[in-house]
Amino acid sequence: MKKTVVALIVVLLSWGLTACGIKEQLEQKAAEKLTETLVEQALGTEDAEIDLDGDSFTIKGKDGEVFTLGVNEWPAELDFVPKFTKGEIINTAQTPTASVIHFEQVELEDYQEYLEKIKKDFTVESSETSSDEFLFYLGKNEKGEQVVLSYYPETKNMSITAGKTAEEE
């Protein structure tokens, strides 16, 4: 698990660097090789396969696990979560057990409407917190699938994190 987290951090940092202009300076293959080397070092293996496709990364581990970062569309794996259709998806991250979707330009009313949908299906061990800076909801459904909503009214940014709980993995 630690190796997975370290690899994800390395990729996120690499992704940030490529988004800041390095990508334009390097050929696609050179950037791909650099990222692959960093991930291999973080994982302690030479069996990681990296695929850079535009603004997204796909990492395939030797054990078949696939991690995807940067796709700007609703993940197909999240068929157990109602699709949020407001705002704009700015990035996503998918692991074998969870997905994270980041949105911008989300109005408070749209978040609140979506939250009510989520609350109907994710009622187990639910928790809701709010402050002037953020709104937060966490809940599980009867199958053990979990969803976390975070909304930031000042910036109109929202994130949805969903996947299997540790007991279900």
C-alpha positions in Angstrom: 0.0 0.0 0.0 2.9 2.4 0.9 4.5 1.8 -2.5 1.2 2.5 -4.2 0.9 5.8 -2.4 4.5 6.8 -3.1 4.0 5.9 -6.8 0.9 8.0 -6.9 2.7 11.0 -5.3 5.6 10.7 -7.8 3.2 10.6 -10.7 1.2 13.5 -9.5 4.4 15.6 -9.1 5.6 14.5 -12.5 2.2 15.3 -13.9 2.3 18.8 -12.4 5.7 19.4 -13.9 4.6 18.4 -17.3 1.6 20.7 -17.1 3.9 23.6 -16.2 5.7 23.5 -19.5 8.2 20.7 -19.3 6.0 18.7 -21.6 6.4 21.3 -24.4 10.2 21.1 -24.0 10.5 17.3 -24.1 9.6 14.9 -26.7 6.7 12.5 -25.7 9.0 9.5 -25.4 11.6 11.4 -23.2 8.9 12.5 -20.8 7.4 9.0 -20.7 10.8 7.4 -20.0 11.5 9.9 -17.2 8.1 9.3 -15.5 8.5 5.5 -15.9 12.0 5.7 -14.3 10.6 7.7 -11.3 7.7 5.3 -10.8 9.9 2.3 -11.1 12.3 3.7 -8.5 9.3 4.6 -6.2 7.9 1.0 -6.6 11.3 -0.6 -6.4 10.6 -2.5 -9.6 11.4 -2.3 -13.3 8.1 -3.8 -14.2 6.0 -0.6 -14.3 4.6 0.3 -17.7 3.8 4.0 -18.3 1.6 5.4 -21.0 1.4 9.1 -21.5 -1.6 10.1 -23.7 -2.0 13.8 -24.0 -2.7 15.1 -20.5 -3.2 11.7 -18.9 -1.0 9.0 -17.4 -1.7 5.3 -17.2 0.5 3.1 -15.0 0.4 -0.6 -15.3 2.1 -2.6 -12.5 3.6 -6.0 -12.8 0.7 -7.5 -10.9 -1.8 -6.1 -13.4 -3.0 -3.1 -11.3 -3.8 0.0 -13.4 -3.7 3.6 -12.2 -5.0 6.4 -14.5 -4.5 10.1 -13.9 -5.8 13.1 -15.9 -8.7 11.8 -17.8 -11.4 14.6 -18.0 -14.5 12.4 -18.0 -16.6 10.5 -15.6 -15.0 7.1 -14.8 -16.9 4.1 -16.0 -16.0 2.3 -12.8 -18.2 4.6 -10.8 -21.5 3.1 -11.9 -22.6 2.8 -8.3 -22.4 6.7 -7.8 -25.0 9.0 -9.4 -23.2 10.9 -12.2 -22.6 14.6 -11.5 -23.4 16.6 -14.7 -22.8 20.1 -13.5 -19.6 22.1 -13.5 -16.5 21.0 -15.5 -14.3 18.0 -14.8 -10.7 19.3 -14.5 -9.0 16.0 -13.7 -9.5 12.5 -12.4 -7.5 9.7 -10.8 -8.4 6.0 -10.8 -6.8 3.2 -8.9 -8.1 -0.4 -8.8 -10.2 0.4 -5.7 -11.0 4.1 -5.9 -11.6 7.1 -8.1 -11.3 10.8 -7.5 -12.9 13.4 -9.7 -12.2 17.2 -9.4 -14.7 19.7 -10.7 -14.6 23.5 -11.1 -17.4 26.0 -11.8 -19.8 24.2 -9.5 -22.6 26.3 -8.1 -23.6 25.8 -4.5 -27.2 24.9 -5.5 -25.8 22.2 -7.8 -23.7 20.7 -5.0 -26.6 20.7 -2.6 -28.9 19.0 -5.1 -26.3 16.3 -5.8 -25.7 15.9 -2.1 -29.3 15.1 -1.6 -29.0 12.3 -4.2 -25.9 10.9 -2.5 -27.6 11.0 0.9 -30.3 8.7 -0.3 -28.0 5.9 -1.3 -25.0 6.4 1.1 -26.5 6.3 4.5 -24.2 3.9 6.4 -21.7 5.5 8.7 -22.5 8.9 7.2 -21.0 12.2 8.4 -21.5 15.8 7.3 -19.3 18.8 8.2 -19.4 22.4 7.0 -17.6 25.6 7.6 -17.3 28.9 5.8 -14.5 27.4 3.7 -15.9 23.9 2.8 -18.7 21.5 2.8 -18.0 17.8 3.3 -20.1 14.5 3.3 -18.9 10.9 3.8 -21.1 7.9 3.6 -21.2 4.2 2.6 -24.0 2.2 1.0 -25.2 -1.3 2.0 -22.6 -2.9 -0.3 -19.7 -1.2 1.5 -19.0 1.2 -1.4 -18.0 4.7 -0.1 -18.4 8.2 -1.4 -16.8 11.4 -0.1 -18.0 14.8 -1.4 -16.0 18.0 -0.8 -17.2 21.4 -1.9 -15.4 24.8 -1.6 -17.9 27.7 -2.1 -15.3 30.4 -2.5 -13.6 28.8 -5.5 -16.7 26.7 -6.6 -14.5 23.6 -6.7 -15.8 20.2 -5.8 -14.3 16.7 -5.6 -15.9 13.3 -5.5 -13.9 10.4 -4.1 -15.5 6.9 -4.3 -14.6 3.3 -4.1 -14.5 0.2 -2.0 -13.8 0.4 1.7 -10.8 -1.3 3.1 -13.0 -4.3 4.3 -14.2 -4.9 0.7 -10.8 -4.8 -1.0 
